Amino acid sequence: MKYFASGFGVGTVLGVMSSFLYDPETNQKVKDDVKAWVIGVKDDSVELATDIQQTKANVATLKAQLPQALRTLSSLEKRIRKYETAIQPNLKNIKKDLTQINQTIEEFK
């Protein structure tokens, strides 16, 4: 507690002293620069908090939609497998026809 009180006292004294200092470049009090910086940090903090809330809402929405997305993907996968199975005979016929065409071309050479 002793160190906290002494630290608080030193910080208070330094804070009061810095409020009377002037910045030679801008000819303004340092406290104005500090105030502007603190306001900027506060605004950034508010924006960060808002972004975090929005991100949490987006994550919740994603979690809610994930089961439907998984069902849709599963359905698509089944349809693709069914299509692949259905097209296999046609592919065999196409390959057979291509082989015959290539043989015919070779005969004409």
C-alpha positions in Angstrom: 0.0 0.0 0.0 2.9 2.3 0.8 4.3 1.9 -2.8 0.9 2.4 -4.3 0.4 5.7 -2.4 3.8 7.0 -3.3 3.4 6.0 -6.9 0.0 7.7 -7.0 1.5 10.8 -5.5 4.4 10.9 -7.9 2.0 10.3 -10.8 -0.3 13.1 -9.7 2.6 15.6 -9.3 4.0 14.7 -12.7 0.5 15.0 -14.3 0.0 18.4 -12.8 3.4 19.6 -13.8 3.0 18.3 -17.4 -0.3 20.2 -17.7 1.6 23.4 -17.5 4.3 22.5 -20.0 4.3 23.8 -23.6 5.3 22.0 -26.7 7.8 24.3 -28.5 6.8 23.0 -32.0 3.1 23.7 -31.7 3.2 26.3 -28.9 0.3 24.4 -27.3 0.1 23.0 -23.8 1.2 19.4 -23.6 -2.1 18.5 -21.9 -3.9 19.4 -25.1 -1.8 16.8 -27.0 -2.3 14.3 -24.3 -6.1 15.0 -24.3 -6.2 14.6 -28.1 -4.3 11.3 -27.7 -6.6 10.0 -25.0 -9.7 10.9 -27.0 -8.2 9.1 -30.0 -7.5 6.0 -27.9 -11.0 6.2 -26.5 -12.5 6.4 -29.9 -10.3 3.5 -31.1 -11.4 1.5 -28.1 -15.1 2.1 -28.8 -14.6 1.1 -32.4 -12.7 -2.1 -31.3 -15.5 -3.0 -28.9 -18.1 -2.4 -31.7 -16.1 -4.6 -34.1 -15.8 -7.3 -31.5 -19.5 -7.3 -30.9 -20.1 -7.5 -34.7 -17.7 -10.3 -35.0 -19.4 -12.2 -32.2 -22.8 -11.7 -33.9 -21.3 -12.9 -37.2 -19.9 -16.0 -35.5 -23.2 -16.8 -34.0 -24.9 -16.4 -37.4 -22.3 -18.7 -38.9 -22.8 -21.3 -36.2 -26.6 -21.1 -36.8 -26.2 -21.6 -40.5 -23.5 -24.2 -40.4 -25.8 -27.2 -40.0 -27.8 -26.2 -43.1 -24.6 -25.7 -45.0 -23.4 -29.2 -44.1 -26.7 -30.7 -45.1 -26.5 -28.9 -48.5 -23.0 -30.0 -49.1 -23.9 -33.6 -48.2 -26.9 -33.4 -50.6 -24.6 -32.0 -53.4 -22.1 -34.8 -52.8 -24.8 -37.4 -53.1 -26.0 -35.8 -56.3 -22.5 -35.7 -57.8 -22.0 -39.4 -57.0 -25.3 -40.3 -58.6 -24.4 -38.2 -61.7 -21.0 -39.9 -62.0 -22.6 -43.3 -61.8 -25.3 -42.3 -64.4 -22.7 -40.9 -66.8 -20.3 -43.9 -66.7 -22.0 -45.8 -69.5 -22.0 -42.7 -71.7 -18.4 -42.2 -71.1 -17.6 -45.8 -72.0 -19.5 -45.3 -75.3 -17.7 -42.0 -76.0 -14.3 -43.7 -75.4 -15.3 -46.6 -77.7 -16.4 -44.2 -80.4 -13.2 -42.2 -80.1 -11.2 -45.4 -80.4 -13.1 -46.3 -83.6 -12.6 -42.8 -85.0 -8.9 -43.0 -84.3 -8.7 -46.4 -86.0 -10.5 -45.0 -89.0 -8.2 -42.1 -89.2 -5.2 -44.4 -89.0 -6.6 -46.5 -91.9 -6.8 -43.4 -94.1 -3.2 -42.4 -93.6 
